[in-house]
């Protein structure tokens, strides 16, 4: 019975951590509605009200179900969580009706491919009129570390002590990362003789070679940028690797303007259709 109570408390802590992330992520309206309803329906832990282990197991299953739903919705899985509190209220504060509590949180988890560890402190100040909370310290450790786009973003989130920006930015970074990986794999599988990924399956660039024109190659560089506010956007550029002789023969400047033309294609057709049009053009000339 005591072990089950401990598991319930652990699940409630994980749900609380996921709630912080979930409330900051834009969801489809029907999902958002379900999230709000789910939070309202989660009962507060009250061991005195559990008359038997059957009640406790029922509560435990409910919490597990809600945790599973939140993990699926946000993409975050919490693997470990702990919390310690310290009462900072002085005698003078007590006389004035003020209470200060410092919460120290440690949280480990992952968002699909990225593993993270967080340590943060929250200072709660309560007086007769209101309750305020502020994050006073935030430390973030990310694994693996090869995601160069994330390093600056993580430092910025730590500096601002912005926990919500971290969860939101990481969520959408992973979404775009996985989309880039799927897109490059799609074209590699469809055109194995023309397309190559210099860095393997997780490559941030894709080369398109012409079999009939040795030395002629187009390279699509796909970066994932995170701005100052944590907004995540894809940034695609086209590079050309053309023999000097071919450049001399290009009197109309087609090769020179190719990168700009590619940006126009992206704006009109979107990422996949724009890439497909480039490959189709080389493929048709090969035949």
C-alpha angles and dihedrals in degrees: 000000000000091000091053091051089053091051091051091053091049092050092048089053091051091048090051090052093048091047089062090055097040096052090059098048119089108237134180108277094249091052092046090052091051091049092054091047091048092053091049091051097049104102121221115254109265112167091182090063095055105095096181144009086258090065090047093050091049091052090047093053090050092053092047090052093051092046091052091050093049092048091051092047098046101029090232123124119191112212100174136011135174135171134194127185132204124193109226095176113131127205091256091052091051091053089051092049094249124135127189124192127179116209120200114200130190118187133175127185147115141251103213103287098006124078120201142181122203132193116182140157127219122197113206119196120188128183134166092282109037150353122238131187130194132177106236100179136017130183124181130191118188131196132226098031100201093093096099092181090064101051097074091041092053092050090051092049090050092048092050092039086227108157095172093053089053094053094044095046094046092048094055094038090059091047092055093041092055091044091053091049093049093046095050091046090051093056093041090055093044097046105024094161095052107032125066133173110216094198098039127244093336094050119143091207136050127204124212114198131192114228093199094047112050113209093023112119139157118206123200112203112198116190127178110221127198114198129212092277095048096258111150122218135167118241116197125185133178121223124188128214105193131163113251092241091058091050090054091053093050096094094163094055094238093146093046093053095041095099091053092045089052090055088054091051090051091052094049104036107018130238104301097042092046092052091045091054092054093050093044090053093054092040092054092050091049089060 
